[in-house]
């Protein structure tokens, strides 16, 4: 079974590796001419690591990553700790895999290397999808240069602005969430005593929050700052911003954060856009995956992880189509419907929780902060295992067993 995958990001490459794992033939169509050093840090939570363990890639990813000592929250201005959730052998055993931080470029490079080793011709760069057509015998990907590529299935792993989704469901503009993001990376050696702790830390404050953690075995600090804005137009991930504006947005915040911005060679900013939940991800032989199906705001660090889970569930469902006692076309459509059913509710819950966290992290009034963060602080002091338990459904989930 030949599976065409539009998009060579984390979701698309993971889906291709999962397809190989289940004996399918992937063809990844990536519009970029090269897989470059894009983005900054990304969190690699236990639910995603379980997929990579099944694929035999967990060690390769861990080698390039950083293992934080805890998940913690702090007040953005004072730096006062609200709670800290240790990430030790007990939590790894509890959730079935480690929690890691990795540079996005290292993540993509590891996946691309694994794909090249197993299927050297699977990744096609500079392949810009312009549309597709399907019939009872298969699906054809139409490229901008006039090339046509035939397959049995087409997967749209092509992100928020997915051309596959647009053809499937019609054009729709993403909506601005009222938040913009800043990002920067700085060598730890440049930060001295003000380097962020070796944790995954959320710093919460009025109308904004920050996230800090370390990358590349601890040598690099990663900063993401989210600030409320009434409007925004640009959506570019790579637009360079003004360091002075970033410092103004976090004026009065903890010195760990402002020092990190000051020491950055450059800072980047982008608007956070969202889409309403889709009613369907599948049409015949075509399916959506990751942000093309359920775009996630970065407030639970689960966008890429959900795409990884999608890839495993999709490949597992398609592998059963070869055994079905029905026509190939009917078997594929049945498998894709099963994939959507397996993923729809979980992805929707995480999508909704990510949206809700924006309000949790940005409490403006003192009474709202006390009502929200006070119980968190108290739970961290008297019932820390309750905080662990609240993460079990997310991090303890194992898609490799559930499908």
WOHU-V737582 format. One line per field, one symbol per residue. phi: phi as a letter, one per 40 degrees, with the letter a starting at -180 (. if undefined). psi: psi as a letter, one per 40 degrees, with the letter a starting at -180 (. if undefined). Layout:
phi->???
psi->???
//
This chain:
phi->.cbcbchbccccccccccccdcgbbcbcbbcccacccbgacacbcdcccccccccgbcccccccbbbccababbccccgcccabbdbbcccccccgacbbbacdccccccccccccccadbccbcgbccbiaabaccibbcbcccgcbbcacabbcbbgdbdccccccbgcaccbccgbbbbaabaddccbfccccccbcbbbbacgaabbbabbffgcbcbbbbbbcbcaabcbccbccbccccccccbcgcdcdcccccccccabbaaccbabcdccabbagcbbbagcccadbcccbfbdccccccddccccccccccccccacdccccccccccdcccbcccccccdccccccdcccbdccdcccccccdcccccccbaccccdcccccccccbccccc
psi->hhhhhhhfaddddddddddddefihihhhhdidigagiabiihgidddddddddefeddddddeahhidihiiihdddehhdihhigaddddddeeiihihihdddddddddddddddgdedhhifghheaiiiadeaihhhideeihhiadihhgffadfhddddddeiihhihheeiiiiiiihhddeebeeiiifihhhhiiheiiihiiiigfeehhhhhhhhhidiidiehdehhahdddddddfheiiddddddddehdiiiiiihiiiihidiehhbehiiiadddghhifeefedddddddddddddddddedeeigiidddddddddddddddedddddddddddddddddefhdiddddddddddddddddefddddddeeddddehgdddd.
//
